[in-house]
Amino acid sequence: MGATLRPRHWPLVRALAGAMFSHDGGPPAAERLDALVRELDDYVSFASRTLRFGLLLMLELLRFAPVLLLWRFATFESLALGDRVRVLERMEQSRFVPLMVVFAAYKAILCLLFFEHPAEHRDMGYKTARGRWLRMLPASHAAE
């Protein structure tokens, strides 16, 4: 079980995932977002100490990104969904490299975790379980 994220990070990561994966039908279900935060914590906990420190530092930059991008004194997780999406769009297009790096790092990790969920496979049209990696990496599967 992961132990990298602190309790103050959970609402921030949940808000990030909700904004990142929202669509016309709204953000994913609350249970799915909570599970995604746990998966992220577990995933990051296996990284080196230096990488974990960097990822936590990036979360702090994300928390205060609305000050830089919306000129609003608010934290990312306290914004409405539309404003959070706008912050992410501006981070993605920013010329300020640290903001782009934060966006790219968390987009990569969260997409990897989010789109490996069986419900997402069904929603994307996959008709069979994608278990090839289980046959190719039996040591990884045994660790679960």
Buried (B, 14 or more C-beta within 10 A) or exposed (E): EBEBBEEEBBBBBBBBBBBBBBEEEEBBEEEBBBBBBBBBBBBBEEBEEEEBEBBBEBBEBBBEBBEBBBEEEBBBBBBEEEBBBBBBEBBEEBEEEBBBBBBEBBBEBBEEBBEEBEEBBEEEEEEEEEEEEEEEEEEEEEEE
